[in-house]
Amino acid sequence: MEKPRIGVYVCWCGTNIAKMVDVEAVTNEIGKLPNVVISKNYKYMCSDPGQDLIVKDIKEHKLNRIVVSACSPRIHELTFRKALEKAGLNPYLFEMANIREQDSWVHTDRTEATKKAKALVAAAVNRVNFHEPLDARTVDINPSTLIIGGGIAGITAALEIADAGKTVYLIEKSKSLGGYSSKIDLTFPYMTSAQQMIKPLIVSVKTNKNIQLFLETEIKEIFGYIGNFESTITPKNGKEVKLIFGNIIIATGLKPSDASKVTNYGYGKIPDVITSLELEEMLLKGKIVKKNGGEPKNIAIIHCVGSRNKDYHEYCSRTCCLTALKYANQLRSALSSSNIYELYADMRSMGKGCEELYTATSKRNIMFLMFDQQNDLPKIKQADGKDYSMLIEMNEKLSGESIEVPADMVILMTGMEAHANAKEIAHAVGISMCGNSFYIEKHPKLDPVATTTNGVYIVGGCQGPKDIPDSVSQARAAAARIMGIMAKGSVTVEVTTACVNEDICCGCQTCIKVCPYTAISFNEEKKVSVVNEILCKGCGTCGSACPTGAIRSRHFTDQQIISQIEGLMSMSLSLELEEA
Amino acid sequence: MSQRVDPTLAREIEKFGKGTWNECFHCGNCTAICPLTEQGFLFPRKGYRAIQMGLKDTIEKSVEPWLCYYCGDCSSKCPRDANPGETMMTLRRYLTSVYDWTGLAKKIYTSKIFELAAILVISLTVLVLYVSFTFFPSDEGSWIGNDGGVLINNIAPWKRIHLGDWAIAAMLAFLLITNIFNMWLKIIVKDKSVKVPFYAYFTEIFSLAWNFLTQRKLSKCDNAKTYWILHLYLMLSYVALFTMIVFFLEWFQTDTVHPIWHPQRLLGYIATIGLFTGIFYFINNRLKKSKENSKYSHYTDWTFLVLLFLTTLTGILLHFFRINGMPVHTYITYLIHLMVLVPMLMIEVPFSKWSHLAYRPFAIYFANVKKSALKRQDKL
């Protein structure tokens, strides 16, 4: 290995760093370290002149290692790696020291902050000595897509991709397509028919030559990585089919939570306490009747059933408030002389046209009553009176009064929760779930449909409760992402992966158990672990778990990390001694 | 004890005015900016909620609508245009009908036709009684006095008119007292949350007279100084004229034409100016809809103003014809004057808008009585 010639660049970040860190002192101190050829500071390293400075120095001074001490590597690591590439240097011969988020922004003592900056930069310099050039890797993309779930999100994504001429395998576990969209009567906020919306889409899916539909089928296992996944499925009344595909969209949706868990409401015990889906059934049939066949005169709609309460689910199911408003309108139109009560915790009617729906509903002679969802749920008691069979006792929040609401039909707005088998699917495709069993997106703001597993996308309810427009938007977004990758034909994948030294590996398979990305398999013939470099994210879990030291994480080798710690400690120590 | 909600109550109250309470989403701005609301007597938001939920007991025992003088600040600051001020007004109309045991207030407030018919019936009754008990001036010469003025007591002797006055005054007193008793039952007796000690009725009696005579609370409303002064002037003028007619008619309805600085004429003129300024101010506001409290007019608001205007106008004409010696004109104008004055008194005072002259000071009195009781019990 040639002798390292390191260039160090300390950034001021305007005044962000310079006001709390003496950048000149850091530059001088670091310049004294071994192998450091050049040590400079500049106002904005990320600017074009800043990057040009690095490129120029690499060429003039034959630098082969670069350290930039500036902001977080999450922000500008790629920027500087590109600058290295431009100068003809391998981009991995670079290290960044974060002296902004981890130093100048969080400290108030300039002397101490400067000392810390010196230590952080020294650590980076020590580490970069041991950096190795790594090569980028590309994989070809199979132009077929697997979509799991045939609800509105899955259908939309399937049509979007199939209409672009690419093959789609659409897998649905139930007998029919459409999901919950086909079980409801009208949609909010414009009160248009869900049936008229979903039925033509189902026909389009069934007649589309590019879509292979598998009903009553479930996915058991998926192997491979972006561009080259494969799975064997067993459709009902058919023989095994092996599918090969380049990308996966998970659109498994959600299910309503169990209303009987909220014991205050007596679901399953008191007749005429029904769930929102049971009401949808009645609305689809066109007849709203009580168990005894009579027309209800006092209808109470209770919000947040199983949502926003630590005893059930803490999250908001998002669509129930508006669905409840939709019911109030439908019931008001169908039963003009009935009394309608909305018992709500907070009215959450955000979204286009939704607050307007609330305003319009509030003018239709509907009584809105507010209760405390966290500590004081209403209680339904059976009673016997004219036009009511129940009395709902509650403390009304806005008036501060204890009241009773007569009712002969109660509709429970059940929240949404993840499917019981959400974990199995997550495991099959190698993605993670949050505490509520919703799949976790790659970035909550900037990459909401991708996952940390390349080539796997999550759309619709499986990522969290959402309404039809949002599910459809996500479906189209994922489809567009996949078609973009297909158009390119190949993708570059991360090279900071783990690799196994087969001579040292003892075959204990500890690494296989700890790998969160199912990237390690076992070679039965050689009795050693094998890392799939496409699936590996370079998290390093296997490397630290390996009892023999057979696993080496590229770009995070033991030597690199130890030298980084040494750099940090020796600089801190020498500064302490100097002071003493 | 829990109260049963009643969705039909809002529809019932809606008949008494403008029902915009469904717009309210309970931000509480109205209560926050109201200069008159205070701890223990919060309005207007709470009243809104009681209507929305149909809490009949809460509304019937509430004194708060009467503590509002309708400056309209709440309505102008309402982010939802829910018009809290007008809702308080509507509640006052509704409460008037709740206190009124005869049931006539409700009919008058909810039916234009009934109100008009009632006015006509009373007017015609006055016509019949007037023609039967007064004297038409057949010989013009004998009806004029030495000073050139009409000898009015030869046409309508004050003693006879007095009989009618007293009959009306007795009836009004009876209705108002019984209705106020009803109001007291609802506001104080029915409210079990506070026990009012007997002495509190005496210690607070001063506030009853003080608020009746000064309308001090109205002056505390923001941007309502003109409103307060004109409202007070109008009210005092009315009370002065009413007192003179009912108790001092002999002194007020004289055959002699006094000099202009004579207290009888001077008082009459000052009161007439008070009435007219007020009437024009309120009519102008209602026509232009220039203020929050005049944007919406219930028909009873107009009936009251029109009757008061006609009474004042005929009163002025009567005086003019009398001092200028025009007996026929005097006779006819006197008749018209009574035909508008009597229905105004008999309908407006016990059953309609004018009743607030009694309910409002009594409401403040009852509120003060309650407040002193609450303070004694350390609940305030």
Interface residues (C-beta under 8 A of the other chain):
Chain A: N339 Y341 S362 K363 N365 M367 F368 L369 E393 E396 L398 S399 E401 S402 I403 E404 V405 P406
Chain B: M1 S2 Q3 R4 V5 P7 A10 R11 N22 E23 H26 K46 R49 A50 Q52 M53 G54 L55 T58
